[in-house]
Amino acid sequence: MKLERLNFDTRERPFSQAVRAGDFIYTSGASIGDPGDDISAQTAKTIDYLADVLQKAGTDLKHVVKATVFLADLDEWGQFNEVWKKYFPTDKPVRTTTEVGKFGGHTRIEIDFVAVMPD
């Protein structure tokens, strides 16, 4: 199977933003937010970032089949989930959500996606 490592900006990274393997796109984990952002803001910013990566790779959120979510505090699951439902109202991927405890800095969440290419 052919692998294509995808990076959509000029920043030097120790990883790829996404990898295409056949008809699947795997994103790296992402955590986007500013100091002072709560879990809702970080969730929205992170999903927006990953949606942009998927779009540049040729797919979109409707084609996400699997998500992995790491939360700093599982007590924030309800707030996170309210934002999540706005992005995935009908085309719901399978999802694993777990508490990992403390991240570095102000990070409250990290998410990665597996998506398929549209037909």
Buried (B, 14 or more C-beta within 10 A) or exposed (E): EEEEEBBEEEEEEEEBBBBBEEEBBBBBBBBBBEEEBEBBBBBBBBBEBBBEBBEBBEBEBEBBEBBBBBBBBEEBBEBBEEBBEEBBEEEEBEBEBEEBEEBEEEBBBBBBBBBBEEE
